[in-house]
């Protein structure tokens, strides 16, 4: 599985069960990266970025009998209506049950790249259409108000391919992989480009609209001006995906699947657990529930990322 196509990352961590057996002192220690680690991170992400940004082609639909199912996961989201977990993939949006079989919504093979849940059965997305649909290859910002059964174009159709989307503080924040622009909209129709910032993922502070953390090729970066500029946060682990559920809690996952947490807005980090396989997506549903997708499956933690159970095998 991969979020935007198959991604290459260094090494594999033990399966989630092994995380529970890890020495507590290892989980509690603060991250202390050597000076050379920034260079290592740059190399790893330089390899990963082409896979993260994927292609600009329509996803299409597979030949009969070759349905890939939940593969190439791009994003995760939880519907506040009923707690349902959704996975946006290269081959459609799926409902992911607590256990059992995943369900592709509306038999649609839309390549849903950027994806975020903004309310009960209310989703925003982007990406590329099913080949059976007569639409431009870049969907721009699209919206579903019926749990992914149908989608409508809101803006930038044929122009933008948002690979990361977030809705907070009455705004929509997006990274357009087609132009490498970080963009913000207050009405979901018109957009302000905040600057050229090639990034992997970002998370917006739940309390400050202009404070954003992002993972770049050079490492973790922070913006305090709404994404107009970013400054590298030195001495941080090689994070690729982020979730920011509370003012005093940020989650991150590294290229090798280590699950990290920060209580000071990303300045310092400690390891809490680990995931099996290369990471693809990360979200937090409140402070204690964390969902993650890797190449091997979709996992859920109910103890703040310390241990994970396999929810769906990829």
GUNU-412651 format. One record per residue (C-alpha): y, x, z. Coordinates in steps of 0.2 Angstrom, whole numbers, plus 5000, padded with zeros to 4 digits. Layout:
residues N
YXZ ...
END
This chain:
residues 314
500050005000 501850064997 503549994999 504250034982 502750104973 501550234980 502450364991 501950534996 502150595013 501550745023 499950715033 499150565042 499250515061 497650455071 497350275070 498250155081 496850155094 497050345096 498950315101 498450225116 497350375122 498750495119 499350595134 500850495142 501850645143 501750665124 502450495122 503850505134 504550675129 506250685120 506250745102 506650925100 506750975082 506851165077 508251215066 507051235051 506551055052 507950995043 507451095028 505651035030 506350855030 507350885014 505750945005 504750795011 506050665006 506350744990 504550714986 504550534993 506250474985 505550454967 504150344974 505350244986 506550194972 505050154960 505350084943 506549964935 505149864926 504649684929 503049674940 502149554928 500549474933 498849554933 497449514921 496149384927 495049454941 496149604945 497349534958 497949684968 498449564983 499549634997 499949804989 501549904988 502449825002 504249835001 504849745016 504349635031 505249485039 504849355053 505349175050 506249105066 505648935062 503848965067 503649155069 502749175053 502649355046 503049385028 502749535017 503749565001 502749664989 502649724971 501549574967 502349434976 502849374994 501449345006 501249255022 500249365034 499349275047 498849345064 497149375057 496249325041 496849305023 498549335017 499249195006 500349234990 501849104990 501948994975 500749104965 502249204960 502049394956 503949434958 504249614963 505249574978 506149744983 507549714995 507049575007 507749495023 507549335033 509149255037 508649095045 507248965046 506348975029 507949055022 507649225013 508749345003 507949464991 508049564975 506949664963 506149614947 505349444941 503649394936 503349434918 502949244916 504849204920 506249224908 507449324918 508349494918 507349644924 508549664938 508749504949 510249544959 510449454975 509249304975 508949164989 507649054994 507948905006 506148845006 505148995013 504949084996 504248934986 505748944974 507149064972 508949054965 510149184959 511749214969 512549364962 512349524951 510949454941 510449584927 511549714936 510949754954 509249804961 509449804980 508049904988 508649875005 509549715012 510149665029 511149515035 512149535050 513949485057 514249365043 513949495030 512549555018 512349735017 511349815002 510849974994 510749954975 509550074968 510150054951 511850124955 511450214972 512950114979 513050044997 513749874995 514349735007 514749555003 515449425015 515049275003 513449334994 514449314978 515649454977 515349624983 516249784988 515549954984 515750064999 515250224991 513850314982 512550344996 510750374990 509650325005 507950265009 508250135023 509650075034 509949975050 511549885055 512049885074 511749715081 513449725091 514649825079 514749775061 515349945055 514050045063 512550085052 511150205053 510350265037 508950385032 509450505018 508650655010 509550765022 509050665038 509650525049 511550485046 512750375055 514250275048 515650205059 516650135044 515450005037 514550125025 516050205017 515550375024 514050445033 513850595044 512150675047 511450655065 510750835069 509150865078 508350705074 506550675068 506150645050 506350465050 506150355035 506250175041 507350095054 507449935065 508949905077 508549745087 509649775102 511249885106 510250005117 508650005106 508350075089 506650105082 506150225068 504550285060 504350465053 503550515037 501950545046 501850385055 502550435072 503450285080 505050335088 506350245099 508150285104 509150215118 510850295113 511150235095 510050365087 510750525095 509150565104 507350505101 505650495110 503950455103 503150295108 501550275097 500850315080 500250225064 498850255053 499350305035 501050335026 502350205032 503150075020 504149955031 504649925049 505449775058 505749725076 505649545081 506649565098 506449715109 504549725111 503749655095 503749785081 502849755064 502449895052 501649915035 500750075030 499650115015 498150065026 498749895032 500049795042 500149825061 500949735075 501449805092 501949695107 502349835119 503849915111 502950025098 501750105111 500150035104 499749935088 498349825082 497849805064 498449635058 497949645040 496949775031 497649835014 
END
